[in-house]
Amino acid sequence: MTARERLQTALNHQQPDRVPVDFGATFVTGIHVSVVHRLRQRILGQSDHRVRVIEPYQMLGEIDDPLREALGIDVVGVPPRRSIFGTEARDWKPFTTFDGTPCLVPGNFNVTPAPDGGWYIHPEGDTSVGPSGHMPEGAYFFDAVIRQEPIDDERLNPDDNLEEFALLGEADLSYFRAKREWFEERAQFGSIMVVPGTAFGDIALVPAPWLKQPKGIRDVAEWYISTKTRRAYVRAVFEKQCELALRNINTLIDLFGDTVQVALLTGTDFGTQRGPFISVEAYRDLFQPFHRQVNELIHRRSTWRTFIHSCGSVYQLLPDFIAAGFDVLNPVQCSATDMEPRRLKREFGRDLVFWGGGVDTQKTIAFGTPEEVYREVRERIDIFNKGGGFVFDAIHNVQGNTPIENVEAMFKAIRESSH
């Protein structure tokens, strides 16, 4: 099979020739730039190569064509035009991370010193305005800086939380046209696209680190509280966001057609380590209606499969994700309560493609031995890949301090699983 055929077979819940693999195609299936740098040194022998940081919030490294081929990765992806800090993937310049990794960052990736010795990053690279992200000294990725204006409930206007949502403009369309050509040049690979504007209430996006002066409810805790105490306000935001998203989806379907196989719609987390973050009733009331509208349009007008990313224990919500029309679940956090792999495959394997869950990034690959990594990867492939419906990826992004020997053990286990 080609990589594209392999992915499609898995999406069809049929047995592929081997498990399809994704690393680097999305902002939730990536590898930290430090690890990508070390992989290139080990596998390609390119000690002087500077890896591009393609997602600066989590400092994810680019898996380019030579490394993708060397690692046996099957999926390529298209991110949004602008990153979470408003940077664009162009005008690359040298940068060095705290752990000494040489890399390349976008031209408008600009940092200034933070009081703790770390770095501040600024929206659109404009250092004349306050920072929107902070990386502590010695850390590997940024956290959002909360910039909440005083909230006056009498004057709250949902439009303030809609500033970042709009119809695709000419700059966006030009970007996506170029990305369609990029996909077509890699037609042998599986394809996934991050659809802009469809992540309702994604807490990574609520603070709007790409905006210079965000208005509305932008504090993380305040937003979560508002889903209960200001639900009418949040619903009004979602209604307008959904209206714009549906129009943009129609445009993207017309542009990409069957070039795209999977659409990543949302990274909103609904689970914690021990249970759902939201009640089933609240999900059905506030989120499911909008998820259903987006999924129904995509399924009616295209062959795309739709992808929901939600960390944590979401077992209780899976029937409702399915009812909302989602086809793919990520990251499949098997370390969380009720997320036991065999149970997930047995109960939901006919309806959901599991994209992730291949190795535990909280414990095994980060702190285990290469032998432990190898065993866990082989076990997860044996469970999830039976009968198709599985795309191998770690449980969320591989972090920067992950031992390279463990990453190599993971890829070795993937290769040898097909023998």
Disulfide bonds with the S-S distance in Angstrom:
none
